Amino acid sequence: MDYVQRILSAFNPFASSEPPDLNVSGVSIVELGFYKVTVATGEDLFCGTIDSISISFIGEKGESAKTKLSHLWLHGSVCDFDVDIEENIGELLSMRLYKETHVFLVDDAWYCEYVNVMSPSGKLYQFPVYQWIEGQTSVVVPHGIGSIVSSSNVCMDQRTEELEKNREVYKWKLFAPGSPYCIDAEHVKDLPINEQFSTLKEYSFQLSKILAALEIKLKGFTKCTDSWRNLEDMKHVFYFNRTKISDEVSRIWNEDSFFGYQFLNGVNPMLIKKCIKLPENFPVSSSMVASLLGTSTDLDKELQKGNVFLADYKILQGVPTNDFINGKPQYMTAPMCLLWKDPRDQLLPIAIQLGQTPGEQTPIFLPSDDEWDWTLAKIWVRNAEFQVHQMVYHLLHTHLFAEVFNVATHRQLPRNHPVYKLVIAHLRYTLDINTIARTAFIAPGGIFDIVSPSNRYSCVTEKAMQELTYSGLCLPEDIAARGLEAIPNYYYRDDGKMLWEVMESYVSSMVRYYYKGDEFVRTDPELQAWVAEIYEKGFLKLESSGIPSSLETVSSLVKYLTMVMFRCSVQHAAVNSGQFDFYSWMPNGAPTMKSPPPSAKGVTTLQTILDSLPDVNTTATELVTVWQLGNEPLDRKRLGNYRDVHFIEEIPKKLIREFQEKLANVSRIINERNKTRRLSYLYLDPKKIENGVSI
């Protein structure tokens, strides 16, 4: 707050500037007489209340008398009332809703969508609420016009009071050293009511898990601690829970072309990068791969042409593992995989080393090796892929960062700040699903302890935080940094860049509507406090990351907000939605391995592989988990679906409509392209992308 006060007390050359677009539904001196008040209750079944609701209006000269509205509010209702304002309270700034028990002493929470007020002369005032109100309390809601401190005369007392109350509710906690901070809540019920799943979403989320778990329990898989007897038996874990892609993956999983395809268009298209020079600890020679490359070229030439790529899982080196699962030791390694783009534009694996230290005990496996040697080497790479995908690119880069964005937004941005209005839809339900993850998935004894060899997710995420870069969080820069601008058949890149550009254009128009120049950005204390808190609590003040701790220009704000919104929506869809498709065939994403990686060639058999793969019950637990996490429960809000109307000015509403039209066009392009693809890539179809990280 010291920073805020310092900015406000300084000379502000824009103090006389008018708030943007005030003439659309602007504020004026309140007229005396009867006002028509329209109150909308949420549509979900339990949104109504039998409690008593009252209202008053707050102006620059004071507050009007409290007026009772009703004591019966049905879900989905839109009710009109006449409220008489007999005193001159000055310029209308906000309104206050009171909720008190009527007959019964038991509190009945109420979800209010909005309150619209029509003055005697026909002037409209809009108050976006969109929140649950519980207990005997009052809630102050500001007039809906977006405003920033550096460009308008705003009621700082009201904004300050709102944020101080929020900070009492949204408190930080360090869950694990070296990882981003999270909200201070042990269980979902400890969260603010507005952060909890709706009844519909909660029921559908739990039902999905129950039905999937019931099938495997009835089949006897839950308690079976044996190894799989053959690969075909794995197809019988689920009968009902299947997709067209999951069936195809179980058929082609061992093809080298599909193995390479997944680095570009699988559930983790984030790790692969162009290889210009081989790492010193990966001594692949031209003679090793000559038979695959053919006589017209060699490895050195292909490196120079930019046709060689590397997937390096060095982040897993030294990560401790669980001692036992089902009483059996578990193993993990940090492999390196070299891939080559052949003349048919297929990406093929050409060499795999199952560790970071070369030597006799760490042979380099090749496609020319015995079939089972090569198959097991690829399974080990896919096992490493599962670990890095889940812990780094899924959990850390989307879930945990989205949680930081959420908590910082409520702590630093008042509800009528335009940045709050812009990002709030992309933060929906994130705290609920993340709290579930901390208690049921990544906590000691959770699901990841049962199915995965990494006994502390923080070991991986702490390393990942040290390697984090701002460019790595921004899709166009990340693609360029990994040298993947030109590689063909990279659908994640092609679809993702379209969406980045559409989102960036939308954000730019919104930002430039409210911020008329760079000075407005620099002198917005609430915005700067928001960015600073994200830098401190989310990115742990890592200067090496290049992530800003403050913003100086309009363009830097546009980039930052695009990153935030893209992370929460498009990027999460890319690394989450395909989990069941690619991992339901367990050998393609083994969560753990029961035998150490092979230290010699020519000794692997099919039985060796079956003895190395997870047990039946571990496999079943993994499949239930990826089915539940890869299928968004009911109560969805697709990308660009802003049903909650936070922006009330005409120009922002027009920009939202244009954004939705552009998203619809991207959807048409993606669906047209998929008609010619062997495997559909629909994870970045806007019609399938959720606005936020909510599963």
Stockholm file with secondary structure:
# STOCKHOLM 1.0

chainA/1-695         MDYVQRILSAFNPFASSEPPDLNVSGVSIVELGFYKVTVATGEDLFCGTIDSISISFIGEKGESAKTKLSHLWLHGSVCDFDVDIEENIGELLSMRLYKETHVFLVDDAWYCEYVNVMSPSGKLYQFPVYQWIEGQTSVVVPHGIGSIVSSSNVCMDQRTEELEKNREVYKWKLFAPGSPYCIDAEHVKDLPINEQFSTLKEYSFQLSKILAALEIKLKGFTKCTDSWRNLEDMKHVFYFNRTKISDEVSRIWNEDSFFGYQFLNGVNPMLIKKCIKLPENFPVSSSMVASLLGTSTDLDKELQKGNVFLADYKILQGVPTNDFINGKPQYMTAPMCLLWKDPRDQLLPIAIQLGQTPGEQTPIFLPSDDEWDWTLAKIWVRNAEFQVHQMVYHLLHTHLFAEVFNVATHRQLPRNHPVYKLVIAHLRYTLDINTIARTAFIAPGGIFDIVSPSNRYSCVTEKAMQELTYSGLCLPEDIAARGLEAIPNYYYRDDGKMLWEVMESYVSSMVRYYYKGDEFVRTDPELQAWVAEIYEKGFLKLESSGIPSSLETVSSLVKYLTMVMFRCSVQHAAVNSGQFDFYSWMPNGAPTMKSPPPSAKGVTTLQTILDSLPDVNTTATELVTVWQLGNEPLDRKRLGNYRDVHFIEEIPKKLIREFQEKLANVSRIINERNKTRRLSYLYLDPKKIENGVSI
#=GR chainA/1-695 SS CHHHHHHHHSCCTTTTCCCTTHHHHCCCBCCSEEEEEEEEECSSTTCCBSSEEEEEEEETTEECCCEEEESCBCTTCEEEEEEEECSCCCBEEEEEEEEECCSSSSCCCEEEEEEEEECTTSCEEEEEEEEEECSSEEEEEECSSCCCGGGSCCCHHHHHHHHHHHHHHSCEECCSTTSCCEESCSSGGGSCGGGSCCHHHHHHHHHHHHHHHHHHHHTTCTTCCSCCSCSGGGGGSCSSSCCHHHHHHHHHTTCHHHHHHHHHHSSCTTSCEECSSCCTTCCCCHHHHHHHHCTTCCHHHHHHHTCEEEEECGGGTTCCBCSEETTEECBCCCCEEEEEECTTSCEEEEEEESSSSCBTTBCEECTTSCHHHHHHHHHHHHHHHHHHIIIIIIIIIIIIHHHHHHHHHHHHCCTTSHHHHHHGGGGTTHHHHHHHIIIIISSTTSHHHHHCSBSCHHHHHHHHHHHCCTGGGSHHHHHHHTTCSSCSSCHHHHHHHHHHHHHHHHHHHHHHHHCCSHHHHHTCHHHHHHHHHIIIIISTTCGGGTCCSSCCSHHHHHHHHHHHHHIIIIIHHHHHTTHHHHHSSGGGSCSCBSSCCCSSSSCCCHHHHHHHSCCHHHHHHHHHHHHHHTSCCSSCCBTTCCCSCCCCSHHHHHHHHHHHHHHHHHHHHHHHHGGGCSSCCCTTCTTTCBSSCCC
#=GC SS_cons         CHHHHHHHHSCCTTTTCCCTTHHHHCCCBCCSEEEEEEEEECSSTTCCBSSEEEEEEEETTEECCCEEEESCBCTTCEEEEEEEECSCCCBEEEEEEEEECCSSSSCCCEEEEEEEEECTTSCEEEEEEEEEECSSEEEEEECSSCCCGGGSCCCHHHHHHHHHHHHHHSCEECCSTTSCCEESCSSGGGSCGGGSCCHHHHHHHHHHHHHHHHHHHHTTCTTCCSCCSCSGGGGGSCSSSCCHHHHHHHHHTTCHHHHHHHHHHSSCTTSCEECSSCCTTCCCCHHHHHHHHCTTCCHHHHHHHTCEEEEECGGGTTCCBCSEETTEECBCCCCEEEEEECTTSCEEEEEEESSSSCBTTBCEECTTSCHHHHHHHHHHHHHHHHHHIIIIIIIIIIIIHHHHHHHHHHHHCCTTSHHHHHHGGGGTTHHHHHHHIIIIISSTTSHHHHHCSBSCHHHHHHHHHHHCCTGGGSHHHHHHHTTCSSCSSCHHHHHHHHHHHHHHHHHHHHHHHHCCSHHHHHTCHHHHHHHHHIIIIISTTCGGGTCCSSCCSHHHHHHHHHHHHHIIIIIHHHHHTTHHHHHSSGGGSCSCBSSCCCSSSSCCCHHHHHHHSCCHHHHHHHHHHHHHHTSCCSSCCBTTCCCSCCCCSHHHHHHHHHHHHHHHHHHHHHHHHGGGCSSCCCTTCTTTCBSSCCC
//
